[in-house]
Amino acid sequence: MTTSRNVQLLRILGMIRDLSAARTGVPIQDLRDRYGVTRRTVERDIAAIEAAGYVVETLQADEPGKVRKRVLAGSGGLNLPVTAEELTAAHAGVAALEREAPATVVASLRMLVSRLEESQSLAVAVDADALADAQSFIPRPGGAPPVDVEVIDALRAAILRCERVKVMYRKEGAEPAREYLLEPYGVLYGAKSYLVWRGVEDRKWRKLSLPYVDRVDPTGDVFERDQDFDLAKFAAEGFGVYREEPFEIVLRVLPEGMARLRHHTFHPSQRVEPSADGGAVVRFTAGGLTEICWHLFSWGDSVQVLAPDELLTVYARQIEQAQRTLPVGIA
């Protein structure tokens, strides 16, 4: 469903095109009639256009009482002075995104940073290059599986149009592909990228791993977007990429783990309660018990699981599975 804010944005963009294309200007009355708004609304929209950096000229009226407006050619361009540190940070952001986002998203951001870079002074560019040479990323195992550019572009278009799509998906890359009819709501980026969608029939929320989406076909059937849906909240209810039934997780961090805890977040919902012995109890609500266990293994013996029992069961099972991989005679 198109919101009033989207309607206003589309109207303003349309006015920019109208005012830029008309050499002799456009009467305000014509803008009122075309967009079906009041004169006051047109004046507010023109003020917003000027606030965005465009120069709007008032031309001599052809008839008494009429005012013609036009956007001065070449105005509204990007002219944002930045420091070498800010430009270097932008390049670092692109490099970080390359590790976790689809190539088409990275390419768009890289083009934006390049345009920003071209508008800066030579001194800023030289300093930014020097700072860039002094930073890099620590290699880590794995990587972001490739996502088909046509897939992400088709999903973006469908999300903007609130259009149902048919998706051919191979779970974990297995054959054969299965067709899903779904309502796309958003994309989550991370070690893998995921499409967040809602079922047409059962109205349940789910995720699909984008690297395993083979094709996206539009249906032409629009849906009314759930205005209460919050993508960030949806992501926060899981642990990592896992979204399962949430549990109240209770962990005990021993005193030797406190130095790490001061600079660590288990989950956005966590609450830390200091203990008398110098340790702390950490509580948060999340699903994804298996991934929680994988993360806790990186803490060694400086963290204990207190609750829930379901997490203790999964934790013990993971330890048993790991022990079975050891050579005979090693415990």
Secondary structure, DSSP 8 states (H G I E B T S, - for coil): ---HHHHHHHHHHHHHHHHHH-TT-EEHHHHHHHHT--HHHHHHHHHHHHHTT--EEEE--SSTT--EEEE-TTTT-------HHHHHHHHHHHHHHHTTS-HHHHHHHHHHHHHHHHTS-HHHHHHHHHHHHT------S-------HHHHHHHHHHHHHTEEEEEEE-GGG-SS-EEEEEEEEEEE-SSS-EEEEEETTT--EEEEEGGGEEEEEEEEEE----TT--HHHHHHTSBTTB--S-EEEEEEE-GGGHHHHTT--S-TT-EEEE-TTS-EEEEEEE--HHHHHHHHHTTGGGEEEEE-HHHHHHHHHHHHHHHHTS-TT--
